[in-house]
Amino acid sequence: MEAGRRAYDARATIYTAEALAWALHRAGDDAQALPLVEEATRLGTLDPALRVRAAAILAASNRASEAKALLAAAVERAGWLEPSLRPVAAEVCDKLGLDLPAAWR
């Protein structure tokens, strides 16, 4: 996580913000991850991987409507999702009561 903090401090971009947010989420610190997710998504990026990870953090933080919106946009944008994110997407869809797109299985 320290490497993520250093990268973010050296060059704060939506990608370093999202990477640090994801590391914090995985470490169980969604409170610190939330402001970084908001920063990472503020420009409306179309990157489905970023949106899926951000949706996972928002869903874990009881912000279901925002998580659903990010997932819907990711599905609309990407018919295919990288295999490493498919379990994350499946878990978020399950938590939010959404159907996982067939192409993401």
C-alpha positions as CSV (number, residue, x, y, z in Angstrom):
1,M,0.0,0.0,0.0
2,E,2.9,2.3,0.6
3,A,4.0,2.0,-3.0
4,G,0.4,3.1,-4.0
5,R,0.6,6.1,-1.7
6,R,4.0,7.1,-3.1
7,A,2.7,6.8,-6.7
8,Y,-0.4,8.8,-5.9
9,D,1.7,11.5,-4.1
10,A,4.1,11.7,-7.0
11,R,1.5,11.9,-9.7
12,A,-2.2,12.2,-8.7
13,T,-4.2,10.9,-11.6
14,I,-7.5,9.1,-11.8
15,Y,-5.6,5.8,-12.2
16,T,-3.3,6.3,-9.2
17,A,-6.3,7.5,-7.1
18,E,-8.3,4.3,-8.2
19,A,-5.3,2.0,-7.6
20,L,-4.8,3.4,-4.1
21,A,-8.5,3.2,-3.4
22,W,-8.5,-0.4,-4.5
23,A,-5.6,-1.2,-2.2
24,L,-7.3,0.5,0.7
25,H,-10.5,-1.4,0.0
26,R,-8.7,-4.7,-0.1
27,A,-7.1,-3.8,3.2
28,G,-10.6,-3.2,4.7
29,D,-10.4,0.6,4.8
30,D,-13.4,1.8,2.7
31,A,-13.6,5.1,4.6
32,Q,-10.2,6.1,3.2
33,A,-11.0,4.6,-0.2
34,L,-14.2,6.6,-0.8
35,P,-12.7,10.0,-1.4
36,L,-10.2,8.4,-3.8
37,V,-13.0,6.6,-5.7
38,E,-14.8,9.9,-6.0
39,E,-11.6,11.5,-7.4
40,A,-11.0,8.6,-9.8
41,T,-14.6,8.7,-11.2
42,R,-15.1,12.5,-11.3
43,L,-14.2,12.8,-15.0
44,G,-16.6,10.1,-16.1
45,T,-13.9,7.8,-17.4
46,L,-15.1,5.1,-19.7
47,D,-12.6,2.5,-18.5
48,P,-14.7,-0.5,-17.5
49,A,-12.0,-2.0,-15.2
50,L,-11.8,1.3,-13.2
51,R,-15.6,1.4,-13.0
52,V,-16.0,-2.2,-11.8
53,R,-13.4,-1.7,-9.0
54,A,-15.0,1.7,-8.1
55,A,-18.5,0.0,-8.0
56,A,-17.1,-2.7,-5.6
57,I,-15.9,0.0,-3.2
58,L,-19.2,2.0,-3.5
59,A,-21.2,-1.2,-2.9
60,A,-19.2,-2.1,0.1
61,S,-19.8,1.5,1.4
62,N,-23.6,1.1,1.1
63,R,-23.8,3.4,-1.9
64,A,-25.7,1.0,-4.0
65,S,-27.3,3.4,-6.5
66,E,-23.9,4.9,-7.4
67,A,-22.4,1.4,-7.7
68,K,-25.2,0.3,-10.0
69,A,-24.8,3.3,-12.2
70,L,-21.0,2.6,-12.6
71,L,-21.7,-1.1,-13.4
72,A,-24.4,-0.2,-15.9
73,A,-22.0,2.1,-17.6
74,A,-19.2,-0.5,-17.6
75,V,-21.5,-3.1,-19.1
76,E,-22.7,-0.6,-21.8
77,R,-19.1,0.2,-22.6
78,A,-17.5,-3.2,-22.5
79,G,-18.9,-6.4,-23.9
80,W,-15.8,-8.1,-22.5
81,L,-14.1,-7.8,-19.1
82,E,-10.6,-8.9,-18.3
83,P,-10.7,-12.3,-16.6
84,S,-9.0,-11.0,-13.3
85,L,-12.0,-8.7,-12.7
86,R,-14.8,-11.1,-13.4
87,P,-14.9,-12.4,-9.8
88,V,-15.1,-8.8,-8.6
89,A,-17.9,-8.0,-11.0
90,A,-19.7,-11.2,-10.0
91,E,-19.5,-10.4,-6.3
92,V,-20.7,-6.8,-6.8
93,C,-23.6,-7.9,-9.1
94,D,-24.6,-10.5,-6.5
95,K,-24.4,-7.9,-3.6
96,L,-26.5,-5.4,-5.7
97,G,-29.0,-8.0,-7.0
98,L,-28.0,-7.6,-10.6
99,D,-27.4,-10.2,-13.3
100,L,-23.8,-10.6,-14.3
101,P,-23.6,-10.1,-18.1
102,A,-23.0,-13.4,-19.9
103,A,-19.8,-12.1,-21.6
104,W,-18.4,-11.4,-18.1
105,R,-18.7,-15.0,-16.8
